Amino acid sequence: MAHDLVLKGGRVTDPSQGMDAVTDVAFASGRVAAVGPGLRGAVEQDCAGLIVTPGLIDLHTHVYWGGTSLGVEVDAYARQSAVTTCVDTGSAGPGNFPGFRAHVIEKSRARVLVYLHVSFAGIYAFSSTIMVGESHDMRLMAAREAVAVAEANRDCIIGIKVRVGRNASGPSGIAPLDVALDVAEASGLPLMVHIDEPPPTYADVVARLRKGDVLTHCFRPFPNAPCHADGRVREAVLEARARGVLFDVGHGMGSFSWDTARKMVAAGFWPDTVSSDVHAMCIHGPAWDLLRTMTKFMALGMSLPDVVASATVKAAEAVRRPELGTLAVGAAGDASVIALEDRAIDLEDVRGENVHFAQRLTAKGMVIGGVWDA
Ligand SMILES: [Zn+2]
């Protein structure tokens, strides 16, 4: 039987099925139709020498271009990093979500899933010259409005977002997190929480999170790092992981340091999900994109299957979309084609430290809904 599309002869790395072998992947009617040797298709794409993964999910992005100053263009970004699903985390709140849906989500080729901000207009004033934390003023905490918008848009809103920290919530401290937890409980959705400099402390934030909630910026630099100066992981962090709280990288312009990462990895604490936190002020460095962030975790010693898992099956679990992040037959017809090139690179963190690495991951193309998109 000829399928619609076949990716031929790539190294198929699909941690959801424990698969890491050279073979073919076929798509039909927008879904994964078969995985195995000798498949034929109306369109055949030669993937020899390349890596084929389930469609990459960047769990932390900002793609409300034009509607927010920090947004990047979703489809250009998706192609740059072979990302088939961009999860936008808090760019929009209930006051400006309809524009995000109409102008970006419904028009993009890449899938867009959303953590809706509990603050009325999302992250509305984040730029190099104007920076006002959207969680400073408790009058902006839009609990009822967020529940209503989440309820009306369950096809794309997969969670609730809040940002707390000296920059994001300032005088309101941790209080916005309590409102967001209330909204998440009322909506039956998980929460993603941003931290920056204290207050509140890392420990105080993770202590409030529930199983399935996500702490982003998990390997942020001092101050408010997840470990003590001597490298011991904070007790509250270990307790949160044991409870089922998820730890996401969310690199961005201020939230990934080699010093923290080395200490956490030495302690055996790896992140659950690797994500870029791509936005207008970090897409030209130091974050760049998801593949660059994944390359940094390979430099820390993560295996290729593990780093692929962190941006496929594990990200799909975080957003509770089991049809994504896998090449199981019948799953959504998304795949990413990437290369692991023997081309050295200097990998910069948010404090200016460079780590030299001999290899880098690069984008070679992707399949969204069973259609090839180079
Ligand atoms: Zn962000």
Residues whose N, C-alpha, C, O or C-beta is under 5 A from the ligand:
A	BS01	ZN	T89 D277
